[in-house]
Structures are given as structure tokens and as C-alpha cells.
Amino acid sequence: MQDLFADAITQKHVRDQARLARLADAVVAESWSMLDPANLTASETVWLDRLSARVQRLQQESIRLAEEYYQTYRANVVGAPLPKTQIPLQTLDFERMRATLHVEGVVKTKKAIGRGMDTSQAMRLALKRVRGATGLVTRDAGRGLIVDMAYNDKAAGRWRRVCLNPSPCAFCAMIAGRGPVYSEETSQFEAHAFCGCQPEPTFKAWEPNEKEAQWRAAYIEAAETADDAGETRIAPSRRVKNQERDNILYRMRRQNHAMFSDGVTPKT
């Protein structure tokens, strides 16, 4: 019964963070007309000032929700929240967030137009990139706090990836299927644009649910195929610079293509 309550607490948090991502999406849509495709440089400042200020407020709300979630979850599983003195201070990097939106909204768009892409198409692609970036930085604010709280928590020290998407991308499924990791081994939560996954603190032995067991089996199948081919088991990392080699994910996408949103159907 306790596990059911704990699962419900996590599921609510995933929904709460998804709601913030939708709000971020609405902020992008509302401000997008401020960016003039005929003069990106001149129109960027007003657009970026408005967008980044509103996204920062959503990041702050993401952090508040994350702390509330962790404390509620811990009280349910352990019997008490984490002492306030052990809650790390989260510092938002406002300039880094602005730089991300600048690159996704303006820099890449100018390059695309410079290479000959139609302006309207370049702006459509830019809108999608900015939508993905704002949702990512919003949810990452809360994700970071949960990971840091788990690191400070002697009763936990570990966290796992929770993926409620029944058909996730192979990357998210691979990580979720691994189960809990120690915070000092994985100091950051790896997510991608439009990713709905969230970290969950781990206080006891973990047993995969049916979906997680399937994802784990798909990973093992791909890894063993790499072994048979004499290749090192390696998958790309979104956080580790220059770690783009992949002997695992592309096999997962092909060997179990129906399981993943980015599955590749074999040619017949």
C-alpha cells in the first residue's frame, strides 16, 4: 500500500512539471510575434528579455514543486521529510538560459537562412527548438534539486529515472531500465527537449515494473549483440562532451522498434 501511495506522489509530480512545461510553451507562443524574421538582430532584445524573465519564474516554480515533492515522498516512505538544513540551495544560471534561447531562436535561424533555407521554414524550425529549450530548462530546474537532495540525504543517496511514457525514446528507456544510480556517480539528470522524465529518490530496494523490465531486456539484448560483434558497450551521453559514440541505442531502436517512439522499422 505504501508503494502505491509513493507511486501516486511521483506521478502527480510528473504531471505538475508537465503543466509547467505547457505554460513555458504558451509563453513562447505569446512572445514569438516579437521576433521579426526580417530583422532578427534588432528585434531579439525585446523578445529575449520578455521570454527569459517569464521562463525564469517558471524555473523557480519548478524548484518549489520539486522540494515539495521530495519532502512529501520522503515523509511517505521514510516517515519524515529531509531536514531543512540539508536542502541545497539551487542557483539558477540566468545568463546561460538566455544564451540557450539566443542560440536556438536566433543564431541557428540566421545560419539556416544563410544556407538558403526559406525564411518561413527557418522560423518554424526555430519555434520548435525554442519550445523544446524552454520546456527543458524549466523542468531541469526542479530535476536538479531532486538529484542534489538525494545526494545530501543519508537515507537515500540514490535516485532513479521515472518514465511514464508508454512508448519512450530508446535513450530514456535505457536509463529508466537501469534503475537507481548513486548521485555521486551521476551528478546530473540527462534529458532532451520535450522529455517528460523525472528523477525519483530511492530509499529501498528497487524492482522494475513491467515496462521497465521490458526496457531493461531490450538494453541487454542490444548490449549482448554489441559484445558478439566485438564492440564496446557504449551509448551517447547528452552531458559528457564528445561522447557521441553509440553501439547500443541504434540496436535497441532496430531490435525492438515497436517499443520506442524513435524505433526504426527494418526494411523488408
C-alpha positions in Angstrom: 0.0 0.0 0.0 2.9 2.4 0.8 4.4 1.8 -2.6 1.1 2.7 -4.2 1.0 6.0 -2.4 4.6 6.7 -3.2 4.0 6.0 -6.9 1.0 8.3 -6.9 3.1 11.1 -5.3 5.7 10.7 -8.1 3.0 10.6 -10.8 1.5 13.8 -9.5 4.9 15.5 -9.6 5.5 14.4 -13.2 2.1 15.9 -14.1 2.9 19.1 -12.2 6.2 19.5 -14.0 4.5 18.8 -17.4 2.0 21.5 -16.6 4.9 24.0 -16.2 6.3 22.9 -19.5 3.0 23.6 -21.1 3.0 27.1 -19.5 6.5 27.6 -20.9 5.2 26.6 -24.3 2.4 29.2 -24.0 4.9 31.8 -23.1 6.9 31.1 -26.2 3.8 31.2 -28.4 2.7 34.5 -26.8 6.1 36.2 -27.3 7.0 34.7 -30.7 5.5 37.6 -32.7 8.0 39.9 -31.1 10.8 38.3 -33.1 10.9 39.8 -36.6 12.3 37.3 -39.2 13.2 40.3 -41.4 15.4 41.8 -38.7 16.3 39.2 -36.1 19.1 41.2 -34.6 17.1 44.3 -33.9 14.1 42.5 -32.6 15.8 39.9 -30.4 16.5 42.0 -27.3 12.8 42.8 -26.5 11.8 39.2 -27.3 14.6 37.6 -25.3 14.1 40.0 -22.3 10.4 39.1 -22.1 10.8 35.4 -22.7 13.7 34.8 -20.4 12.1 36.7 -17.5 9.0 34.6 -17.7 10.8 31.4 -18.1 12.9 32.2 -15.0 9.7 32.5 -13.0 8.7 29.0 -14.2 12.1 27.6 -13.3 11.6 29.0 -9.7 8.2 27.3 -9.6 9.8 24.1 -10.8 12.2 24.2 -7.9 9.4 24.9 -5.4 7.4 21.9 -6.7 10.5 19.7 -6.7 11.2 20.4 -3.0 7.5 19.9 -2.1 7.5 16.6 -4.0 10.8 15.3 -2.4 9.6 16.1 1.1 6.2 14.6 0.6 7.7 11.5 -1.0 10.3 11.1 1.7 7.7 11.5 4.5 5.6 8.8 3.0 8.5 6.3 2.5 10.8 7.1 5.4 8.4 8.8 7.8 9.9 12.3 7.9 10.9 15.0 5.4 14.6 15.9 4.9 15.8 18.4 7.5 15.8 21.9 6.1 19.5 22.3 6.8 20.2 19.5 4.3 18.3 21.1 1.4 20.8 22.5 -1.0 20.4 26.0 -2.4 19.6 25.9 -6.1 21.2 28.8 -8.1 19.6 29.4 -11.5 22.1 30.4 -14.2 20.0 33.2 -15.9 22.7 34.1 -18.4 23.2 30.6 -19.5 19.4 30.2 -20.0 19.4 33.4 -22.1 22.3 32.2 -24.1 20.5 28.9 -24.9 17.4 30.8 -26.1 19.6 33.1 -28.1 21.3 30.3 -29.9 18.1 28.2 -30.5 16.0 31.2 -31.6 18.4 33.5 -33.5 21.8 32.1 -34.1 20.7 28.8 -35.7 18.0 30.5 -37.6 20.4 33.0 -39.2 22.7 30.2 -40.2 19.8 28.3 -41.8 18.6 31.3 -43.8 22.2 32.0 -44.7 22.5 28.4 -46.2 19.4 29.1 -48.3 16.5 27.8 -46.3 13.2 29.6 -46.8 12.7 32.2 -44.0 9.3 30.9 -43.0 10.6 27.3 -42.7 13.6 28.5 -40.7 11.3 30.3 -38.3 9.0 27.3 -37.9 12.0 25.2 -37.0 13.3 27.9 -34.7 9.9 27.9 -32.9 10.1 24.2 -32.3 13.6 24.5 -31.0 12.7 27.3 -28.6 9.7 25.4 -27.4 11.9 22.4 -26.6 14.5 24.5 -25.0 12.2 26.4 -22.7 10.4 23.3 -21.5 13.8 21.6 -20.9 15.3 24.4 -18.8 12.1 24.8 -16.9 11.9 21.1 -15.9 15.6 20.8 -15.4 15.5 23.4 -12.6 13.4 21.0 -10.5 15.2 17.9 -11.6 18.5 19.3 -10.4 17.1 19.9 -6.9 15.8 16.4 -6.5 19.2 14.9 -7.5 21.0 17.3 -5.2 18.6 16.5 -2.3 19.1 12.8 -2.8 22.9 13.3 -2.7 22.6 15.1 0.6 20.1 12.5 2.0 21.8 9.8 4.0 18.6 7.7 3.8 18.7 7.9 0.0 21.9 8.8 -1.8 20.4 7.3 -4.9 17.7 8.2 -7.4 16.2 6.6 -10.5 14.6 7.8 -13.7 10.8 7.6 -13.8 9.4 7.5 -17.3 5.6 7.4 -17.6 5.6 7.5 -21.4 4.4 4.0 -22.5 6.4 4.4 -25.7 9.5 6.5 -24.8 12.6 7.1 -26.9 15.3 4.4 -26.6 17.6 6.8 -24.6 15.0 7.4 -21.9 14.0 3.7 -21.8 17.7 2.6 -21.5 18.3 4.9 -18.5 14.9 4.1 -16.8 15.5 0.4 -17.2 18.8 0.6 -15.3 17.1 1.5 -12.1 18.7 3.6 -9.2 22.1 5.3 -9.5 24.2 6.9 -6.9 24.1 10.7 -7.0 27.9 10.9 -6.9 28.2 8.6 -9.9 25.6 10.6 -12.0 25.6 14.2 -10.8 23.1 15.4 -13.4 19.9 14.2 -14.9 20.2 13.7 -18.7 17.1 14.9 -20.5 16.3 16.1 -24.0 13.8 18.6 -25.5 10.2 17.7 -24.7 11.4 15.0 -22.3 8.8 14.2 -19.5 11.0 12.0 -17.3 11.7 12.9 -13.7 14.1 11.7 -11.0 12.7 9.9 -8.0 14.7 9.4 -4.8 15.4 5.8 -3.9 15.2 4.7 -0.2 15.0 0.9 -0.6 15.5 -2.0 -3.0 14.1 -1.4 -6.5 12.0 -3.8 -8.5 11.3 -2.8 -12.1 7.7 -2.7 -13.2 6.5 -4.5 -16.3 7.5 -1.7 -18.7 10.9 -1.1 -17.1 11.7 -4.8 -17.2 10.9 -4.7 -21.0 13.2 -1.7 -21.5 15.9 -3.4 -19.4 15.7 -6.6 -21.5 15.9 -4.5 -24.7 19.1 -2.9 -23.5 20.6 -6.3 -22.5 19.7 -7.7 -25.9 21.4 -4.7 -27.7 24.4 -4.9 -25.4 24.9 -8.6 -26.0 24.7 -8.1 -29.7 27.4 -5.5 -29.4 29.5 -8.0 -27.4 29.0 -10.6 -30.2 30.2 -8.0 -32.7 33.4 -7.4 -30.6 32.3 -3.8 -29.8 32.5 -1.9 -26.5 29.2 -1.3 -24.8 28.8 2.4 -25.2 25.9 4.8 -25.6 26.0 8.5 -26.3 25.7 11.0 -23.4 24.0 14.3 -23.6 26.1 15.7 -20.7 29.6 14.3 -21.5 31.4 16.3 -24.1 32.4 14.4 -27.2 30.7 11.2 -26.0 28.6 10.6 -29.1 29.7 7.1 -30.0 26.8 4.6 -30.0 26.9 0.8 -30.0 23.7 0.4 -28.0 20.8 2.8 -28.8 20.7 2.2 -32.6 20.4 -1.6 -31.9 17.6 -1.0 -29.4 15.7 1.0 -31.9 16.0 -1.7 -34.5 15.8 -4.9 -32.5 12.7 -3.7 -30.6 11.4 -0.9 -32.9 7.8 -1.2 -31.9 8.7 -0.4 -28.2 10.2 3.0 -28.8 9.0 6.3 -30.2 12.2 6.6 -32.3 12.2 2.9 -33.3 13.4 2.1 -36.8 11.3 -0.4 -38.7 13.5 -2.9 -40.5 13.3 -2.8 -44.3 11.6 -5.7 -46.0 
